Amino acid sequence: MAIWGADVSQLKALGSKLQAGSQEIDNQKSMLTKVLAGTQWMGPDADKFRNEWNGEHVAALTRVSQALQQASQQATRNASDQESASSR
């Protein structure tokens, strides 16, 4: 007979680490956007880079942050479910 389950404390720790990773990406994205905005850089290369940063790069970082947030929530839910199942 196989036993299914998880270590609740490890799942909670995973959820916390995933949440922290999401926050770190958001913080870095914000900081880099501010630094870029304050950088004296003119010309077509600067315009191209800023457009790419504010378009595709910020969007990609936002998607990664959201995915980590969702994974964090799932790990936390799974830990809660495991605690409920174990207490029965």
WOBELGI-V24585 format. One record per residue. RES is the residue in one small letter. SS is DSSP state (H for helix, E for strand, - for the rest). NEAR is the number of other C-alpha atoms within 10 Angstrom. Layout:
res->(RES	RES)
ss->(SS	SS)
near->(NEAR	NEAR)
This chain:
res->(m	a	i	w	g	a	d	v	s	q	l	k	a	l	g	s	k	l	q	a	g	s	q	e	i	d	n	q	k	s	m	l	t	k	v	l	a	g	t	q	w	m	g	p	d	a	d	k	f	r	n	e	w	n	g	e	h	v	a	a	l	t	r	v	s	q	a	l	q	q	a	s	q	q	a	t	r	n	a	s	d	q	e	s	a	s	s	r)
ss->(-	-	-	-	-	-	-	H	H	H	H	H	H	H	H	H	H	H	H	H	H	H	H	H	H	H	H	H	H	H	H	H	H	H	H	H	H	-	-	-	-	-	-	H	H	H	H	H	H	H	H	H	H	H	H	H	H	H	H	H	H	H	H	H	H	H	H	H	H	H	H	H	H	H	H	H	H	H	H	H	H	H	H	H	H	H	-	-)
near->(3	4	5	6	13	14	10	18	12	12	20	19	15	17	24	17	14	21	20	16	17	23	16	13	17	18	12	12	19	13	12	14	16	11	11	16	11	9	10	8	12	8	7	9	10	14	12	10	13	16	12	13	17	12	11	11	15	17	14	12	16	16	13	16	22	17	15	21	20	16	17	24	17	14	21	20	15	18	23	15	14	17	16	10	10	11	6	5)
